[in-house]
Amino acid sequence: MYDRTLLWLTFGLAAIGFIMVTSASMPIGQRLTNDPFFFAKRDGVYLILAFILAIITLRLPMEFWQRYSATMLLGSIILLMIVLVVGSSVKGASRWIDLGLLRIQPAELTKLSLFCYIANYLVRKGDEVRNNLRGFLKPMGVILVLAVLLLAQPDLGTVVVLFVTTLAMLFLAGAKLWQFIAIIGMGISAVVLLILAEPYRIRRVTAFWNPWEDPFGSGYQLTQSLMAFGRGELWGQGLGNSVQKLEYLPEAHTDFIFAIIGEELGYVGVVLALLMVFFVAFSRDVDWP
């Protein structure tokens, strides 16, 4: 009925993530809420909800996703428009819809709905994609609509993820190589222009290439994360013993949690975590005794 290897790997990654978020979020939880386990409790609730949703999803037949893929995509487009009007702004980006107890990020729902829609489209229109340029360009039109809404937030990273994944799906469906070369060239040109159009994106790129050029400005977060990895060495400082999580590294319990894994669990812990992610991506059904 399901891949048990994939299931156990997923449980393992969820457990590691929960433990590390608990460790990394204690200082900021204490400062913001006077409860060092605030974020751990919240993530525990999210894990339970995710487990319930996973069970429901497991019970849904494949026909459900095929039948409602277009509806899901339309719903995602509506949510992307709503977030531009009533979305809560964090650090200059309006990407979340605040529902009180939790916040929804429509861009994440868009990933699921788009990939379901593209998969369904390729099943129905596979011959048209392989033999007709129009069949290849139709998914690009959907991407264009989503890109406009996402860039208005702004969220260039999600646009790149959607674009690259859609191209990969079209490639696996047998689309012609010259079509990919043309679209990839246009995509790269568009990304470069979008980066050059916004000074903060230029700063991000330059900080990525050489964060030590401005270690207390645009490169601060990257340099602090590199220091965390450096302190971890081979075996790490030990669970709970990170120094960078003491609010030296911004977003240590979210965007930069991997740096805390490197500091506390070392090179060995980083490699094991990456191997688990690798096996999740490439796992296959295994015959169990």
Secondary structure, DSSP 8 states (H G I E B T S, - for coil): ---HHHHHHHHHHHHHHHHHHHHHHHHHHHHHHS-TTHHHHHHHHHHHHHHHHHHHHHHS-HHHHHHHHHHHHHHHHHHHHHHHHH-EEETTEEEEEE-SS-EE-HHHHHHHHHHHHHHHHHHHSHHHHHH-HHHHHHHHHHHHHHHHHHHTTT-HHHHHHHHHHHHHHHHHTT--HHHHHHHHHHHHHHHHHHHHH-HHHHHHHHHHH-GGGSTTTTTHHHHHHHHHHHHHTTT-S-TT--STTTTTSTTTTTTTHHHHHHHHHHHHHHHHHHHHHHHHHH-------
